Amino acid sequence: MELIELLAEAEKVCNRAYAPYSNFRVGSALLTKDDRVITGVNVENRSFGLTNCAERTALFTALTQGIDEFKAIAIYAPDGDEPTSPCGACRQVLSEFVKPDFPVIFGNSLENYVISTLGELLPYYGLEHLKDR
Ligand code: THU
């Protein structure tokens, strides 16, 4: 599956976001090693810190289903003026399960998106060679 198709899967679910506090909907789609798509949305709470981002919802759902090998993740956030990248917590949590070359696509529409990797988004992860400098 192409990354843009994975972004379209994230778009399909973003309206299920529970985001009454921020009004910022996010959908995520995780492509598993065996080409299944596991989705997630952000789930907010009146105690803001308890909010779960769409990416972690997707990841935790996959793990709950016994799936722990992944090919890529997409994040679709239509309420942003620009593509929204994963938050620091989600980058850190993802790093438990995927390598630095793991592709991450994020967009605010299917025409406006960024393609990156977890290693780019999480400095020093996968950059162990810098220790030699
Ligand atoms: N959010 C996500 O679900 N994923 C991201 O990558 C960025 C932020 C959610 C958290 C909160 O519910 C809302 O977006 C506003 O920050």
py3Dmol code that shows the C-alpha trace and the ligand (Angstrom):
import py3Dmol

protein = """\
ATOM      1  CA  MET A   1       0.000   0.000   0.000  1.00  0.00           C
ATOM      2  CA  GLU A   2       1.252   3.489  -0.878  1.00  0.00           C
ATOM      3  CA  LEU A   3       1.725   6.035   1.881  1.00  0.00           C
ATOM      4  CA  ILE A   4      -0.890   8.326   0.341  1.00  0.00           C
ATOM      5  CA  GLU A   5      -3.404   5.473   0.498  1.00  0.00           C
ATOM      6  CA  LEU A   6      -2.566   5.009   4.164  1.00  0.00           C
ATOM      7  CA  LEU A   7      -3.205   8.737   4.679  1.00  0.00           C
ATOM      8  CA  ALA A   8      -6.608   8.245   3.052  1.00  0.00           C
ATOM      9  CA  GLU A   9      -7.356   5.494   5.581  1.00  0.00           C
ATOM     10  CA  ALA A  10      -6.519   7.952   8.372  1.00  0.00           C
ATOM     11  CA  GLU A  11      -8.838  10.509   6.798  1.00  0.00           C
ATOM     12  CA  LYS A  12     -11.713   8.019   6.845  1.00  0.00           C
ATOM     13  CA  VAL A  13     -11.645   7.744  10.642  1.00  0.00           C
ATOM     14  CA  CYS A  14     -10.747  11.286  11.737  1.00  0.00           C
ATOM     15  CA  ASN A  15     -14.404  12.243  12.235  1.00  0.00           C
ATOM     16  CA  ARG A  16     -14.564   9.672  15.023  1.00  0.00           C
ATOM     17  CA  ALA A  17     -12.140  11.766  17.081  1.00  0.00           C
ATOM     18  CA  TYR A  18     -13.411  12.668  20.524  1.00  0.00           C
ATOM     19  CA  ALA A  19     -12.061  16.215  20.611  1.00  0.00           C
ATOM     20  CA  PRO A  20     -14.642  18.524  22.248  1.00  0.00           C
ATOM     21  CA  TYR A  21     -11.956  20.582  24.010  1.00  0.00           C
ATOM     22  CA  SER A  22      -9.596  21.347  21.141  1.00  0.00           C
ATOM     23  CA  ASN A  23     -11.957  20.769  18.212  1.00  0.00           C
ATOM     24  CA  PHE A  24      -8.868  19.364  16.546  1.00  0.00           C
ATOM     25  CA  ARG A  25      -9.659  16.034  14.929  1.00  0.00           C
ATOM     26  CA  VAL A  26      -6.907  13.559  14.240  1.00  0.00           C
ATOM     27  CA  GLY A  27      -7.064  10.174  12.556  1.00  0.00           C
ATOM     28  CA  SER A  28      -4.192   7.756  12.316  1.00  0.00           C
ATOM     29  CA  ALA A  29      -3.629   4.613  10.281  1.00  0.00           C
ATOM     30  CA  LEU A  30      -0.934   2.082  11.018  1.00  0.00           C
ATOM     31  CA  LEU A  31       0.136  -0.343   8.297  1.00  0.00           C
ATOM     32  CA  THR A  32       1.073  -3.706   9.768  1.00  0.00           C
ATOM     33  CA  LYS A  33       3.794  -6.009   8.482  1.00  0.00           C
ATOM     34  CA  ASP A  34       1.136  -8.255   6.970  1.00  0.00           C
ATOM     35  CA  ASP A  35      -0.581  -5.299   5.256  1.00  0.00           C
ATOM     36  CA  ARG A  36      -3.474  -4.795   7.598  1.00  0.00           C
ATOM     37  CA  VAL A  37      -4.529  -1.261   8.498  1.00  0.00           C
ATOM     38  CA  ILE A  38      -5.221  -0.456  12.150  1.00  0.00           C
ATOM     39  CA  THR A  39      -6.737   2.950  12.827  1.00  0.00           C
ATOM     40  CA  GLY A  40      -7.014   5.277  15.789  1.00  0.00           C
ATOM     41  CA  VAL A  41      -8.350   8.702  16.726  1.00  0.00           C
ATOM     42  CA  ASN A  42      -7.506  11.201  19.440  1.00  0.00           C
ATOM     43  CA  VAL A  43      -9.559  10.777  22.592  1.00  0.00           C
ATOM     44  CA  GLU A  44      -9.600  13.848  24.818  1.00  0.00           C
ATOM     45  CA  ASN A  45     -10.571  14.256  28.426  1.00  0.00           C
ATOM     46  CA  ARG A  46     -11.684  17.141  30.609  1.00  0.00           C
ATOM     47  CA  SER A  47      -8.408  16.526  32.442  1.00  0.00           C
ATOM     48  CA  PHE A  48      -6.410  17.514  29.371  1.00  0.00           C
ATOM     49  CA  GLY A  49      -3.304  15.526  30.224  1.00  0.00           C
ATOM     50  CA  LEU A  50      -5.227  12.272  29.911  1.00  0.00           C
ATOM     51  CA  THR A  51      -5.764  12.839  26.210  1.00  0.00           C
ATOM     52  CA  ASN A  52      -4.649   9.986  24.002  1.00  0.00           C
ATOM     53  CA  CYS A  53      -3.349  10.935  20.566  1.00  0.00           C
ATOM     54  CA  ALA A  54      -4.589   9.190  17.448  1.00  0.00           C
ATOM     55  CA  GLU A  55      -1.203   7.581  16.818  1.00  0.00           C
ATOM     56  CA  ARG A  56      -1.027   5.961  20.223  1.00  0.00           C
ATOM     57  CA  THR A  57      -4.642   4.832  19.969  1.00  0.00           C
ATOM     58  CA  ALA A  58      -3.775   3.034  16.718  1.00  0.00           C
ATOM     59  CA  LEU A  59      -0.578   1.572  18.128  1.00  0.00           C
ATOM     60  CA  PHE A  60      -2.183   0.357  21.346  1.00  0.00           C
ATOM     61  CA  THR A  61      -5.090  -1.125  19.403  1.00  0.00           C
ATOM     62  CA  ALA A  62      -2.676  -3.057  17.204  1.00  0.00           C
ATOM     63  CA  LEU A  63      -0.692  -4.322  20.180  1.00  0.00           C
ATOM     64  CA  THR A  64      -3.924  -5.390  21.854  1.00  0.00           C
ATOM     65  CA  GLN A  65      -4.701  -7.438  18.748  1.00  0.00           C
ATOM     66  CA  GLY A  66      -1.323  -9.145  19.010  1.00  0.00           C
ATOM     67  CA  ILE A  67       0.303  -7.169  16.197  1.00  0.00           C
ATOM     68  CA  ASP A  68       3.703  -5.618  16.915  1.00  0.00           C
ATOM     69  CA  GLU A  69       5.411  -5.277  13.539  1.00  0.00           C
ATOM     70  CA  PHE A  70       4.672  -2.273  11.369  1.00  0.00           C
ATOM     71  CA  LYS A  71       5.531  -0.779   7.984  1.00  0.00           C
ATOM     72  CA  ALA A  72       4.334   2.821   8.222  1.00  0.00           C
ATOM     73  CA  ILE A  73       2.018   5.266   9.975  1.00  0.00           C
ATOM     74  CA  ALA A  74      -0.205   8.059   8.672  1.00  0.00           C
ATOM     75  CA  ILE A  75      -1.592  11.017  10.602  1.00  0.00           C
ATOM     76  CA  TYR A  76      -4.478  13.051   9.178  1.00  0.00           C
ATOM     77  CA  ALA A  77      -5.419  16.294  10.941  1.00  0.00           C
ATOM     78  CA  PRO A  78      -7.783  18.361   8.757  1.00  0.00           C
ATOM     79  CA  ASP A  79      -8.235  21.186  11.271  1.00  0.00           C
ATOM     80  CA  GLY A  80      -4.645  22.381  11.063  1.00  0.00           C
ATOM     81  CA  ASP A  81      -3.452  25.048   8.622  1.00  0.00           C
ATOM     82  CA  GLU A  82      -0.432  22.868   7.910  1.00  0.00           C
ATOM     83  CA  PRO A  83       0.272  19.140   8.279  1.00  0.00           C
ATOM     84  CA  THR A  84       0.508  18.195  11.966  1.00  0.00           C
ATOM     85  CA  SER A  85       3.486  16.056  12.926  1.00  0.00           C
ATOM     86  CA  PRO A  86       3.318  13.531  15.768  1.00  0.00           C
ATOM     87  CA  CYS A  87       3.860  14.911  19.262  1.00  0.00           C
ATOM     88  CA  GLY A  88       7.025  14.118  21.182  1.00  0.00           C
ATOM     89  CA  ALA A  89       5.309  11.515  23.338  1.00  0.00           C
ATOM     90  CA  CYS A  90       4.051   9.625  20.293  1.00  0.00           C
ATOM     91  CA  ARG A  91       7.484   9.730  18.653  1.00  0.00           C
ATOM     92  CA  GLN A  92       8.980   8.240  21.800  1.00  0.00           C
ATOM     93  CA  VAL A  93       6.298   5.565  22.143  1.00  0.00           C
ATOM     94  CA  LEU A  94       6.610   4.575  18.476  1.00  0.00           C
ATOM     95  CA  SER A  95      10.372   4.190  18.913  1.00  0.00           C
ATOM     96  CA  GLU A  96       9.736   1.184  21.156  1.00  0.00           C
ATOM     97  CA  PHE A  97       8.350  -0.730  18.208  1.00  0.00           C
ATOM     98  CA  VAL A  98       9.867   0.534  14.946  1.00  0.00           C
ATOM     99  CA  LYS A  99      13.256   1.427  13.507  1.00  0.00           C
ATOM    100  CA  PRO A 100      14.514   4.920  12.559  1.00  0.00           C
ATOM    101  CA  ASP A 101      13.749   4.361   8.866  1.00  0.00           C
ATOM    102  CA  PHE A 102      10.044   3.851   9.690  1.00  0.00           C
ATOM    103  CA  PRO A 103       8.008   6.017   7.287  1.00  0.00           C
ATOM    104  CA  VAL A 104       5.659   8.634   8.734  1.00  0.00           C
ATOM    105  CA  ILE A 105       3.221  10.555   6.519  1.00  0.00           C
ATOM    106  CA  PHE A 106       1.203  13.444   7.949  1.00  0.00           C
ATOM    107  CA  GLY A 107      -1.197  15.769   6.222  1.00  0.00           C
ATOM    108  CA  ASN A 108      -4.047  18.221   6.676  1.00  0.00           C
ATOM    109  CA  SER A 109      -5.519  17.137   3.354  1.00  0.00           C
ATOM    110  CA  LEU A 110      -4.807  14.449   0.804  1.00  0.00           C
ATOM    111  CA  GLU A 111      -3.036  17.108  -1.275  1.00  0.00           C
ATOM    112  CA  ASN A 112      -0.932  18.719   1.467  1.00  0.00           C
ATOM    113  CA  TYR A 113       1.272  16.278   3.318  1.00  0.00           C
ATOM    114  CA  VAL A 114       4.808  15.582   4.483  1.00  0.00           C
ATOM    115  CA  ILE A 115       6.670  12.296   4.247  1.00  0.00           C
ATOM    116  CA  SER A 116       9.330  11.746   6.881  1.00  0.00           C
ATOM    117  CA  THR A 117      10.780   8.995   9.057  1.00  0.00           C
ATOM    118  CA  LEU A 118      10.732   8.401  12.770  1.00  0.00           C
ATOM    119  CA  GLY A 119      14.509   8.845  12.820  1.00  0.00           C
ATOM    120  CA  GLU A 120      14.137  12.351  11.386  1.00  0.00           C
ATOM    121  CA  LEU A 121      11.386  13.231  13.824  1.00  0.00           C
ATOM    122  CA  LEU A 122      13.104  11.856  16.920  1.00  0.00           C
ATOM    123  CA  PRO A 123      16.609  13.340  17.028  1.00  0.00           C
ATOM    124  CA  TYR A 124      19.393  10.962  17.983  1.00  0.00           C
ATOM    125  CA  TYR A 125      17.178   7.884  17.442  1.00  0.00           C
ATOM    126  CA  GLY A 126      19.121   5.974  14.834  1.00  0.00           C
ATOM    127  CA  LEU A 127      21.902   8.557  14.845  1.00  0.00           C
ATOM    128  CA  GLU A 128      24.239   6.686  17.165  1.00  0.00           C
ATOM    129  CA  HIS A 129      27.109   7.527  14.801  1.00  0.00           C
ATOM    130  CA  LEU A 130      26.983  11.082  16.166  1.00  0.00           C
ATOM    131  CA  LYS A 131      28.603   9.783  19.349  1.00  0.00           C
ATOM    132  CA  ASP A 132      31.899   9.580  17.418  1.00  0.00           C
ATOM    133  CA  ARG A 133      32.004  13.334  16.796  1.00  0.00           C
TER     134      ARG A 133
END
"""
ligand_1 = """\
16
THU
N -3.118 15.134 18.512
C -3.041 13.881 17.995
O -3.936 13.057 18.208
N -1.976 13.570 17.230
C -1.002 14.456 16.855
O -0.088 14.098 16.140
C -1.078 15.843 17.325
C -2.083 16.123 18.360
C -4.330 15.517 19.263
C -4.165 15.695 20.735
C -5.320 16.627 21.055
O -6.493 15.877 21.216
C -5.470 17.474 19.801
O -4.796 16.754 18.782
C -4.919 18.869 19.916
O -3.594 18.861 20.282
"""
view = py3Dmol.view(width=600, height=400)
view.addModel(protein, "pdb")
view.setStyle({"model": 0}, {"cartoon": {"style": "trace"}})
view.addModel(ligand_1, "xyz")
view.setStyle({"model": 1}, {"stick": {}})
view.zoomTo()
view.show()
